[in-house]
Amino acid sequence: MPKSKPIRTNIAWSEVDKITVKGYDICNDILGKLSLGDVAFLMLTDRLPNARESVMFNAIAVTLVEHGLTPSALATRLTYTGAPEAMQAAVAAGLCGLGSVFVGSMETAARVLQEALPDPRIDADLSRLAKEAVERLRARKQLVPGIGHTLHKPVDPRAPRLFQIAAENGYDGPYVKLMQLIAKEAEATSGKVLPVNATGAIGAIASELGLPWKIIRGIGVFARSIGLVGHILEEMKEPMAYEVKRWAEQEATAHLRGAADR
């Protein structure tokens, strides 16, 4: 019989009069001293952020809290309408929609960047890396992640502001430059205006912060959860989900009802 592997966690543990999270006493070291973003940074990196990291990480997290009636917000509102006793299910329904099109594209952008430049400390030819990255994506018939936007044209206003904050705090390094060069290369090869969008900026800046691409979507998950709770609160006060459902049903079946009337 194979020997059992011991299980262990280094995240948190509780005692009768004390709770320790990543080595810090939650009552004496965390409460009233750290922001939500700072604690999230601690959970992801096993250390507290310095002042510049705190500003930068909180900025990218706040960017992702809200973006209107997105599919995830609608899913949350509709789920809450059907199961108002389970707020957590409604939030979970919304989070399931964070993927390659909405929010999750920052993970894909970060992956492209980190695979193109595994070690940001080396003096690499970023223009060449950008060209090769776009060529690889085009060869696979994949969209270049982190550029362009269906609504925000010609510029996603969040991206330049994030890049400004990054520059002010010393996080406008090779990944930010590479993301911008990828956007320029994609524009040149497609003939379209494709500036870096918010998720591209976040993927680049999170890479500057040293976060592995596999975890970067998680920033969007915890940030958007806050926004989805806000949508539930508004749904409680000013319901719209049932009207959305009724309107969609009428629109989708209008041709059938019209046939029946004839």
C-alpha positions in Angstrom: 0.0 0.0 0.0 1.5 3.4 -1.0 2.6 5.6 1.8 0.3 8.5 2.5 1.6 12.0 1.7 1.2 14.3 4.6 -1.1 17.3 4.1 -0.1 20.8 5.2 -0.9 24.4 4.7 1.1 27.5 5.4 -1.8 30.0 4.9 -3.5 30.3 8.2 -4.3 28.7 11.5 -6.5 29.5 14.5 -6.0 29.1 18.3 -8.4 29.9 21.1 -7.4 33.5 21.3 -5.5 34.1 18.1 -5.8 33.9 14.3 -2.6 33.9 12.2 -2.7 34.6 8.5 0.6 34.2 6.5 2.5 34.6 9.8 0.7 37.8 10.8 -1.7 38.2 13.8 -5.0 39.2 12.2 -6.0 41.3 15.2 -2.7 43.1 16.0 -1.0 43.2 12.6 -3.7 43.4 10.0 -7.1 44.8 11.2 -7.1 48.6 10.9 -3.6 48.6 9.3 -3.9 46.9 5.9 -6.3 47.5 3.0 -8.1 44.6 1.3 -5.7 44.9 -1.6 -2.7 44.7 0.7 -4.1 41.5 2.3 -4.8 40.1 -1.2 -1.1 40.9 -2.2 0.0 39.1 1.0 -2.1 36.0 0.1 -0.6 35.9 -3.4 3.1 36.7 -2.6 3.6 35.5 1.0 4.7 39.0 2.0 3.3 42.5 2.6 3.6 45.0 -0.2 5.8 48.0 0.1 4.3 51.5 -0.4 4.7 51.5 -4.2 3.4 47.9 -4.6 0.4 48.8 -2.5 -0.5 51.7 -4.7 0.0 49.7 -7.9 -1.7 46.5 -6.8 -4.7 48.3 -5.3 -5.0 50.3 -8.6 -5.2 47.2 -10.8 -7.7 45.5 -8.4 -10.0 48.6 -8.2 -10.0 48.8 -12.0 -11.7 45.4 -12.2 -14.4 45.9 -9.6 -17.1 47.3 -12.0 -17.8 47.7 -15.7 -21.6 48.0 -15.9 -24.2 45.5 -17.1 -21.7 42.9 -18.3 -22.8 39.3 -18.9 -21.5 38.4 -15.4 -23.5 41.2 -13.8 -26.6 40.1 -15.7 -26.0 36.5 -14.7 -25.7 37.5 -11.1 -28.9 39.6 -11.2 -30.9 36.8 -13.0 -29.6 34.1 -10.6 -30.5 36.3 -7.6 -34.0 36.8 -9.0 -34.5 33.0 -9.2 -32.8 32.2 -5.8 -32.9 35.3 -3.6 -32.0 33.1 -0.6 -28.6 32.3 -2.0 -26.6 35.5 -2.6 -23.4 33.5 -2.8 -24.8 31.4 -5.7 -25.7 34.6 -7.6 -22.1 36.0 -7.2 -20.7 32.6 -8.2 -22.9 32.6 -11.3 -21.4 35.9 -12.3 -17.9 34.8 -11.6 -18.3 31.8 -13.9 -18.5 34.3 -16.8 -15.0 35.7 -16.3 -13.1 34.2 -19.1 -11.2 34.9 -22.3 -13.5 37.7 -23.4 -14.4 39.4 -20.1 -11.8 40.1 -17.4 -9.9 36.8 -17.9 -8.1 38.1 -20.9 -5.5 39.7 -18.6 -4.3 36.2 -17.8 -3.9 35.4 -21.4 -2.1 38.7 -22.0 0.2 38.0 -19.1 1.0 34.5 -20.4 2.0 35.9 -23.8 4.3 38.4 -22.1 5.9 36.0 -19.6 6.4 33.3 -22.2 8.0 35.8 -24.6 10.2 37.2 -21.8 10.7 34.6 -19.1 13.4 36.7 -17.3 12.6 40.4 -17.3 16.1 41.2 -16.0 17.8 40.3 -19.3 18.5 42.9 -21.9 16.2 41.6 -24.6 15.2 43.0 -28.0 11.6 43.8 -27.1 10.6 44.9 -30.6 11.7 41.5 -32.0 9.9 39.7 -29.1 6.7 41.6 -29.9 6.8 40.8 -33.6 7.4 37.1 -32.8 4.6 37.0 -30.3 2.1 38.4 -32.7 3.3 36.1 -35.5 2.8 33.1 -33.2 -0.7 34.1 -32.3 -1.6 34.8 -35.9 -0.2 31.5 -37.0 -2.5 29.8 -34.4 -5.4 31.9 -35.6 -5.7 33.3 -32.1 -6.6 36.9 -31.2 -3.9 39.0 -29.6 -5.0 39.4 -26.0 -5.1 42.7 -24.1 -5.6 45.0 -27.1 -8.6 46.8 -28.6 -12.1 47.2 -27.1 -15.6 46.8 -28.5 -16.8 50.0 -26.7 -13.8 52.1 -25.7 -12.5 53.5 -29.0 -10.0 54.6 -30.0 -8.6 54.3 -26.4 -9.6 52.4 -23.3 -9.3 55.2 -20.8 -8.3 52.8 -18.0 -5.1 51.7 -19.7 -3.2 55.0 -20.0 -4.2 55.9 -16.4 -2.8 52.5 -15.2 0.4 53.0 -17.2 0.7 56.5 -15.6 0.4 55.1 -12.1 2.9 52.4 -13.1 5.4 55.0 -14.3 4.9 57.0 -11.1 5.7 54.0 -9.0 8.5 52.4 -11.0 6.6 49.6 -12.7 6.8 50.7 -16.3 9.5 48.1 -17.1 10.0 45.6 -19.9 6.6 43.9 -19.6 4.7 47.2 -20.0 7.0 48.2 -22.9 6.5 44.7 -24.5 2.7 45.0 -24.2 2.7 48.4 -25.9 5.0 47.1 -28.6 2.7 44.0 -29.2 -0.2 46.4 -29.6 1.7 48.5 -32.2 2.8 45.3 -34.1 -0.8 44.0 -34.1 -2.0 47.4 -35.4 0.6 47.3 -38.2 -0.2 43.8 -39.3 -4.0 44.2 -39.1 -4.5 47.8 -40.3 -6.8 48.4 -37.3 -6.5 50.7 -34.3 -5.8 48.3 -31.5 -4.4 50.1 -28.4 -3.7 48.3 -25.2 -6.9 47.9 -23.2 -7.4 47.6 -19.4 -6.8 43.8 -19.2 -3.6 44.2 -21.3 -2.4 46.9 -19.0 -3.2 44.8 -15.9 -1.6 41.7 -17.4 1.6 43.7 -18.0 1.7 45.5 -14.7 0.9 42.3 -12.7 3.8 40.7 -14.5 6.0 43.7 -13.4 4.9 42.9 -9.9 6.2 39.4 -10.3 2.9 37.6 -10.3 2.8 34.3 -12.3 0.3 34.4 -15.2 -1.6 31.4 -13.9 -2.8 33.4 -10.8 -3.5 36.8 -12.4 -7.1 36.1 -13.3 -7.6 35.7 -9.6 -7.3 39.4 -9.1 -10.3 39.8 -11.4 -12.2 37.2 -9.5 -11.9 38.8 -6.0 -12.3 42.3 -7.4 -15.4 41.6 -9.5 -17.0 39.8 -6.6 -17.3 43.2 -4.9 -19.0 44.7 -7.9 -21.4 41.8 -8.2 -22.5 42.2 -4.6 -23.2 45.8 -5.5 -25.4 44.6 -8.3 -27.3 42.4 -6.0 -27.9 45.2 -3.6 -29.3 47.4 -6.4 -31.4 44.4 -7.6 -32.9 44.3 -4.1 -33.8 48.0 -4.1 -34.6 48.5 -7.8 -35.2 45.1 -9.5 -34.5 44.9 -13.2 -33.7 41.2 -13.8 -37.3 40.1 -14.2 -38.0 42.8 -16.7 -34.8 41.8 -18.6 -36.1 38.2 -18.7 -39.6 39.3 -19.8 -38.2 41.5 -22.5 -35.8 38.9 -23.8 -38.5 36.3 -23.9 -40.8 38.6 -25.9 -38.1 39.6 -28.3 -37.0 36.0 -28.9 -40.5 34.7 -29.5 -42.0 37.6 -31.3 -41.8 35.8 -34.7 -43.6 32.8 -33.3 -46.4 34.9 -31.7 -46.7 36.9 -35.0 -47.1 33.6 -36.9 -49.8 32.5 -34.5 -51.7 35.8 -34.9 -51.8 35.3 -38.6 
